[in-house]
Amino acid sequence: MSFPTQRPRRLRRNEALRGLVRETRLTTAGLIYPMFVCPGKNVRNPIASMPGVAQQSVDMFLEECREVEQLGIPGVILFGIPDTKDACGSENYNPNGIIPNTIRAIKDAVPDMTVISDMCFCEYTDHGHCGIINQHGGDCVRCGEPILAKPPADMPPGSPFGPGIVALVVYMHAKQMVSYSRLVEMLKELLGLTISEGAIANMLARAAEPFAAAAEQIASQVRASPVIASDETSARVEGKTHWQWVFSSATAVAHRIADTRGAVVVTEFLKGAKPKVWISDRLGAQMGHGAQHQVCLAHLLRDAQYAIDAGDTVFAPGFKFLLKRACAIGRRRDALADATLIAYERDLDGRLTRLLALEPTTPAGLKLRKGIEKCRDKLFVFVTNRAVPATNNVSERALRPSVIFRNYAGRTIMQSACAGETKCSSLSTA
């Protein structure tokens, strides 16, 4: 059977229809004109293998550039023929070489022309290779100096990926904790973009600098807050165990990545500031940083439930009920008078005193009661202070993506502590 059996021509029967449905349009606006420039004056050497094309000196070159512009072609790409060649292709990056001089001449004569310069080394090296022959780095084999050429004209240096892709990658990795390998897969399947894990790592590294200034402003905002909540969790940085700390206020969230879980992290973050109320769990490193301390009741509820599960029937059940009553009062604070809240706080403290007089019969119950005796003045600070939450849940929420990624991936979460904390601070506050 011949193929095709049918050739539908409904959309191709006349120029008007073809123009309406045409997908690809070729115009001079989409062309780049190649030109070969050589030293000298009034030089025009035809290239036998390319009919109609010639190597030209700069003065001849400019006349053709004007013709190109009149044809509506917006850009040219330059291929240079140098006077001399050497092992490191030094004429390629000589600021007074054939290509830089030609670019300056074109910009003077045809300012609106886009100029692209070919940077391949094969025409500039005496060995004819397209780069410097040095498998150990970018050092010149002749003089030993590192070589860094300027970027092509009208082609600024930097990543080939625009700000939209960079923003997406930073958000998905730093906020949603999507791993490098899954980012590669996601970008390929959703956007048709093929990108390596190394390119993603470089992209995140370049994005760190602009985040740093914003992160410091966020940290200053948190330090100035009268109420700060804090929490911490372990993290993997460059293959080693670190700690990810978070400091939250009503308007901002600051992250810090440190190789210690000690109080020095909090001290260095506060820089002498002392909030009116500090909210955290009962970790020793979290104690003593505010004028008052509100212990997170969510942590205490979990501790109470653990003691109940471990068999305590004396202290933990009553303590759990007391904490839930306190949280219920806290949710109604805005509708209650100050005198009522003071009365509630007094009642809660009295109930706690009676509970602490009980004698648990299990190790878990005894341990819980002992811990509560040490922090009893830190349990109900929030009741009479409407600006203070009963828990440090805001800090836990800021850490949750990191915890999920760490537990799921079981691998390094950040390549750089500084870059990780600045991105997390900015994205958690945004």
Secondary structure, DSSP 8 states (H G I E B T S, - for coil): --S-S----GGGSSHHHHHHH------GGG-EEEEEE-SSSS-EEE-TTSTT-EEE-HHHHHHHHHHHHHTT--EEEEEE--S--BTT-GGGS-TTSHHHHHHHHHHHH-TT-EEEE---GGGTBTT--SS---TTSSB-TTT--B------TT--SS-SS-HHHHHHHHIIIIIS---HHHHHHHHHHHH-----HHHHHHHHHHHHHHHHHHHHHHHHHHHT-SEEEEEEEEEEETTEEEEEEEEE-SS-EEEEEES--STHHHHHHHTT---SEEEE-S-GGGTTSSSEEEE-HHHHHHHHHHHHHTT--SSHHHHHHHHHHHHHHHHTGGGS-HHHHHHHHHHHHHHHHHHHTS--SSHHHHHHHHHHHHTGGGSSGGGG-TTS-SS-HHHHHHHHHHHHHHHHH-S--BS-HHHHHHHHHHHHH-
